[in-house]
Amino acid sequence: MIHASLSLDPAFRIGPVRRRTFGSFVEHLGRCVYTGIYDPEAPTADEDGFRGDVIDLTRELGISTIRYPGGNFVSGYRWEDGIGPVADRPRRLDLAWHSTDPNTVGVDEFMRWSAKAGTEAMMAVNLGTRGVQEALDLLEYCNVDAGTYWSDQRRANGAAEAYDIRMWCLGNEMDGPWQIGSKTADEYGRLAAETARAMRMIDPDLELVACGSSGVVMPTFGEWERTVLGHTYEHVDYISAHAYYWEEDGDLGSFLASAVDMDHFVESVVAAADLVRAHKKVGKRVHISFDEWNVWYQKRAESQPPTGKDWPVAPVLLEDTYNVADAVVVGSLLISLLRNTDRVHSASLAQLVNVIAPIMTEPGGRSWRQTTFFPFAQASQLASGEVLRVEVQSPLYETARFGDVPVLDAVATQDEETGEVVVFAVNRSLDQELGLTVDLRGFPGLRVVGATSLSNPDHTWQASVDDDASVTPVDNGTASTDGESLTVTLPAVSWNVVRLGR
C-alpha cells in the first residue's frame, strides 16, 4: 500500500459550491431528445410524451441547469420551426449531424420538460446562420410577459407565463471549421457584442455567455479568447470552455490524470480573460461557463454521423458505453470543477441521455444508469457550502501525456449550517491501494457519518440495460477518525466520498 495525506482548514476557502456546476446538456443530436427525454411509446411516458423514468433519473442525478438546443445543432436551427401545432411544423435537415429533425420538440416542449425535471434552462441562440434579430425574437418569445407579437404567440401556444430564462449562450463553438457559419474571432466578437447589447435592451439582467475556443488544441486558443473578449467584455458575464477526454492507445495512466489537463485549461482561459480585464482597466471579472465536458471516445464507430442520402431521425450517435475507469475520470473532472469554483461559475456535462451520457434508454423500453452516473450524482447531492483549499501530499506516478502526476486527487467542501465536511477523492494508482490520512484539527469533534468507494478489480466493467447495479458506490468500512485525523483506504482506480459530521 502507498500513502498520502490531505490537510484541511475552515479558513482556507476557494469559493462557494455553485449549483450551476452540476448542469447538463440536451442537444438535438442522435437519441438525446427523441427516444431520450421524449418517447411517447415508452411505458413511463406522460401526457406530453416525456419519459418519466428519465425525469426521475435527472432528478436523482441532481441536475441544476440544462443547456439547450445545442451544440453544433444550434448553428443551423430555426427556432420558429418548433412552435405552434406539431402537425404544421416542418421537417428540416440538420447539417451538423447529417440527420432530419421533425421539430416535434421545440422551445415550449423543452421548457415544459425542464419544469417537470426541476432544472433551470440555459438557452443558446443561433449565431451561425442567423444573427441579432433572430436572437431578439427568441428572447421576446421566452421572456416578455405579453403584448408583443412573439410573447402573444407564446401565450397562444399555451404558455401564459413568460419563461424568464436567465442564462443565454451567444452561439456555439464559432471558431470550429465544422460549425455552420464559423467565423474569425473578430467576426464573431463583433456579432456577439451587438447581439448581447441588443438583448440587454429587452432584459438588462440577462447572464450572457460568449463562445470561447472549441478546445485547447485549436490553433487560435488563447488568442481567440483575447480577441472575442476584446469586443464583448463589457457585455457578457462568461466565456465558454469545452473539453472532452478519452483514453488513447491503452494509456490508462494518462487517462486517469485528465483533470490535470482540465486544471491547465481553466488556468489558461482565466489568464486570457484577466489579460483583457487588465487592458480595459475595469473591475469586472468575466468567469467561465464550462458548458461542455465529459469523457468521449471520438474515434469509435458510434461517433461517426450518417453520410450521403441517409438523413435519419434520431440515429444512434455518440452512444459511448462507459466503464469503471471512465467513472473515476468523470469524478476527477468534477473535483477539478469544484477546485476552480472561484472562476468556473457554471458547467454542463455533455450530454444528459443516450449521447455520451450517464443515462441510457431503449426506444420504447427500459432505462439504466451508466457508471459515470454515480460520481456526478454523489457530488451534486453532497457538495454544499464552501469549497476548501486542500493541501495534498501524495506519491507521484509517471504519465506519457502529463509527466509526473500525484496519485491522489481530492477536494473538500464544508457546509457551515450543518457542520458537515465532505471529502471527494480519486486514487489514480493502477494497482495499489492508497492509505489516506486527512488532518482534521481545524474541525474538532467530527466523525465519519458515511464513506463510499466506486471501484472494481476489472476497471473495464461496463453497465448495461440488464445490469447497472453490480458496480456502484459501496460502503468503505476502513474510514475512521481519532479526533484529530481521518484515515481511510482507497482502492486502486477508485472514486471515493467521505462524509464527516457530528
N, C-alpha and C positions, 0 to 999 in steps of 0.2 A: 504494500500500500504506500502511496505517496501522500504528502501532507501540504495543506495550505491554510492560511489564516486570513481573517477579514476583521477590520476594525470599523466600528460604528460610533457616531456621536450625534445626539439630537441637535446640537448646534450647527452641524455641518450639513447644510441643505443645498440642493441644486435648484429646486423649484417645486411647484405643486404637481401632483398627479393630475393630468388633464384627461377628462373623459373622452375628448375627441381623439386621443391617442389610439383608442380602441374602435376605430372606424373600419368600414369595409367598402366594397365597390361592386356595383351592379352595372354591367355593360351589356348592350345588345350584341352579344358575342356568343357563338356556339349555343349551348343549352343553359346559359345563365338565367335568361328571362323565361323563354319558352321551354317548358318541362322542368324548369328550375324553380323560380318563385311563382310562376303562373302555369298551371296544368289542370284544366277543368276535368280531365279524365282521371286524375289521381283520387284515391279513396278518401283523402283528407281535404279535398278541395272545398272551399266555402262558396257562398253565393256569388262572389266576384271571380271565381276560378283560381284563387290563390291557395297554394298548398299550405294547409295548417301545420303539417309536420315541419316544413321549412321555417315557418314563422316561429314555431316553438323552439327549434334549434337556433335560430337567430337570437332569440331572447336568451337562451342558455349560453350562447357564446358571449353575451354581454355587449353586443354591437351598439355603438353610440351613434355614429354618422354613417350614411351611405352616399357615396359619390355616384352620380347618375347623369346622363346615359352612356358615358364613355369618358376616357378611352378614345382609341382610334376611330370608333364608330361616330363620335360626335362631330368630327370634321367634315362629314358629308350629310349630316342629319337635318331634315326639315321638321322642326318640332310640331308645326301645324298639322302634319300628316297624322299625328297620333292623338288628335282631339275630336270630339263630336261622335256621331253614331258610328259604331265599329263597322257596320256594313258599308259605309260610304268612304272608308279610309283606303288610300291607295297602297298597293304593294310596291316596294321600292328595292332597287338593287343596293346592297351595302358593299361598296367598293373596298372598304377597309378589310373585310373578312370574306369577300367573294361569296356572299350569301344573299338571301332575299329576306327582307323584313316586312311582315304583313301589317305592321303597325297596330296590332290588336292591343298591345300595351303601350301607352304613351304617358304623358305627364300626369293626367288625372288618375289613371290606374296606379302608377307608381306611387303617387302621394297617398292614395288610399292604402296601398300595401305598407308603406313606410309607417303610417299611423298605427296600423294593426301590429306591426313588428316592434313598435316603440322606439323607432330610430329618428334621427334628425336628417333631413335631406340636404345634400350638398350638390347643387346643380351646376352642370357645365354647359357653356354656350359654344356654338359653332363659330370659330374664327378662322376656319379653313376655307370653306366655300361661301361663307356668309360674313356678316360684319356688324356694325354698330346698330343699325335699325332692327335687325332680327333679334339681337340680344335685348334691346329695349322692349320689343313686342313680347318676348317671353317673360321678362321681368314684370311687365304690366299685367300679363295674364296671371302670373303667380302671386304678386304682392300687392296690387292695387285692389282696394275693397270693392268698389263698384263705381258705375257712372261713366266708364270709358268703354271703347269698343272691345278691347281684349278682356277687361275684367268682367264685362257683361257676358261675353262669350263663355267665360269660365262658369259664371253663375248659371247660364242656360244649360251648361253641360253637367250641372248637378252639384257644383261646389260653391255654396253660398258664401262661405268664409274664405278670405284670402289665405294662401298657404304660408305667407310670411317667411320665406326661405332666406336665411341669413348669409349662408356661405355660397359663393359663386366662383367657379373656375373659368378663367378667361382663355378658353381653348384648351388644347391638349397636345403636348409634345410637338410644338410647332417648328422645332429645329430638325425633326426627323424626315429624311427623304422619302420614307414610306407613308408620311402623313399627307392626306389630301389637302392641298393648299399650303404646303410647308413654306416657310418664309425665312429670310435672313433675320438676324437679331434686330436690326434697325427697322425692317418692315413690320415685324411682329410687335416690337416695343411701341412703335407709334400707334398701331391699331389697338393694342391692349390699353394704352393710355387714353385714347379717345373713347374707347368703349367704357372703361372704368369711369371716366369723367361724366359721361352721359348717364350711365346707370345711377351714379350718385345724385344726379339731378332729380331722379324719381325717388330714391331711397338713400339718403346720405349715410346711413348707419350700416350699410352692407359690409360684409367681410369678403374681400376680393383676393383671388389667388392668381398671380402671374405665372406663366409657364417658365420653369427652369429648364435646364438641359434634360434630354431624354435619358441620360446616363453619363456616368463618369468617363466612359470610353468615347464619347462624342468628341471629335477633334476641336470643337469650339467650346468645350466645357470650361467654365470659369469666365471666359471672355463673353460667352452668351449671357450669363447671369449679370455681368457688369453692364453690358450694353442695354439689355432689357430693363434692368432696374434704373439705369440712367434715364430712361424715358418714363418709367412708371412709378418710381419710388414714392412720390407724394400721393399716389392714387390707390395703392394696393397695400394689403396687410401681410401677405405671404408670398413667398416664391416656392414653387413646387419642386419636389425631388422624387425621382423614380429610380428604383434599383431592384434588380432581380438576381438571385444567387442560385447556382446549380453546381452539382458535382461533375467534374470533368475527369476523364481518364482514370477513374477509380481512386482519385486523390482525396480520400476521406478526411485526412488531417487538415488540408487546406479548406475543405468544405465546412468543417466544424468551426473554423476560425472566420467565417464570413462576416461576423459582427465587427471584426477589425476593419474591414472594408467599409461597412456602414458608418462606423465612427469617423473614419477618414473623410468619407463623402460629406457627412454633416459638417465637419470642421471646414472643409473647402468651400461649401456653399455659404456658410456663415461668414467666412473671410471675404468672399466676393460681395456679399450684401453689406457688410460693415465697411468695406472699401468705398462703396457708393455713398454710404451714410457719412463717411469722413469727408468725401469730396463735396457733398452737398451741405455739410456743416449744419446738420439737423439733429435733434434729439431722438426722433422717432426711430425705432428699430423694425425692420422687416424680418419676420420669422419664417419658419419652414413649415410647409404643408407636405408631409411625406406621403403623398396620396396614391402612390403605387409601390408596393413592396411585397415580396414573397420569395419562396423557392419556386423556380420554374425551369423545367428540363426542356429548353427550347429546341434541342436537336432531335427530340423524339418525333415519331411519325404523327402523333396526335396533335402536334403543334403546327402542322402544315395545312393551310386552308385549301378548299377545293380550287379547281382550275378549269379553264376552258368554258364550255357552255353549261357547266354544272353550277347552279346558283340555288342551293337548297335552303329551306327554312330550318333554322336551329340545328346545324350539323354538329356532330361530335368534334369538338375542337378544344385543344389545350386541357384535356381531361387527365392531368397527371395523377397517378396513384402514389401516395406518399408513404414513406416508411418511417421507422423509429428515428433514424438519423436526421431525416428531414424535420421531424417534430422538434428535435433538440436544437437544430439550427433556427427554426422559427422562434423557439424560446429565447435563444441568444439574441436574435434580432429585436425581440420585444425588450430585452434587457438594454440593448443599445438605445432604443427609442426612449425608454424611461430615463436612462443615464443622460440623455440630451434634452430633457424636458424644459430646460431653460430656453432653448431655441427651437425645438420641434414642438409646435403647438397643436398639430393635427396630423393624423396618419390614417391611411386606408389600406388594409390588407386586400390585395388584388388576387382573386375576387371572392365573392361570398359563396356561390353554389355552382358546382359542376366544372367551372372553368378555373383551373389551378386553385382549387377551393377546399376549405375544411369540411364542407357539406356536399354530399353527393346524392343524386336521386336516380331512380329508374323512371323512365317516362310512364306515367300512369300507374306507378308502383311504389316501391319502398324507398326509404331514405336511410342514410347512415353517416356516421362521423368518421372522418379521416384522422390519422394520428396527429396531424397539425391542429386539430380542433382543440385539443386539451390544454396545451400551454397558453393559447390565446384566451380560452375561457377562464383559466385559473388567474392569469394576470389581470384580466378585466374585472373579475369578481373580487379579487383580494387586494389589488393595489389601490391605496387610498391615502389621502392626506398629503404628506410631503415626500419627495424622493430624497434620500440621504446620499451624501457623498461618501463612498466607501473607500477604504484603503486596502488593497489586495496584495498579499504576499503569496506568491504561487510559483511552483516549479514551471519551467518553460519547456516547450517541445518545438521541434523544427518543422516548419511547413515550407512547401515549394513556392507558394504564392506570397506569403506574408512574413517569411523569416521566422524568428523565434517568437512564439505566442504563449501567453500564460495558459496553463491547463484549466484554471478556474476563471469563469466569467460570472460576475454577480452584481446585483444591485439590491437595495433595500428601500422600503417605504415605511413611514410612521404616520399613523392616524392619531392625532393628539386627542380627539374626542373619546376614542375607545381605549387609547393607550397601546393598541396593537402594533407590533413591528412585524413586517413580513420580509423574509429573505428569499430572493429568487436567484438560483444558482445553476450553472451548467458545468458539468465535468466533461472536458473535451478529450480526455485520455481515451485512446482506442482500446486499451486492455487492462487498465489499472483502476481500482477503487481509489477515491480521494478522501482522505480524512480531513475534514474542515473544522477549524476552531474559529468561533466568532466572539470577539471581545464585547461583552455586554455591560461593562462597568458604568457606562452612561445611562443604562436602563435598569436600575436596581429593581429586583422583585419579579422580573419577567420569567415565565416558564413556557415550556413547549405546549401549545394547545392543538397543534396539528403539524404533521410533516409527511410529505408525499414525494415519490420519485416516479418518473416515467422513463423506463429503460427496458431492454430485453437482451439476452445473450446474443440473439441474432438481430443486429441493428437494421437488417433489411426487411424485417417483418412488416407487412402491409395489411391494413384493414380492408374489408370487403363488405358487400351487402349482406353476406351471410355471417360475418364475424367482424364486428367493430369493437368488441369488448374484451378480447383476450389480452390486449396490451393497453392499459390505461394507467393513470396515476394511481399508485398503491401506497399504503401506509409504509413509512420508513421508520421502523422501530428503533433505529440507532440514535435518534435525536434526543439529547438530554441537556439540562442546564445544571450548574452548580452554584448559581448566584452571581457569578462574575463572567461566565462564558457559556457558550453553546458549543457542543460537539456533535457532529453528525458525519456519517459515512455516505459518500455519494457514489453510486455505481458508475462504471465506465460508460461513456456515451449516454449521458442522462440529463434530464431536466428535473429540477428539484425545487420544492416550495416548503419553507418552514415558517409557521405562524407562531409568534410569541405574544403572550398576553398575561394578564393577571388573574 
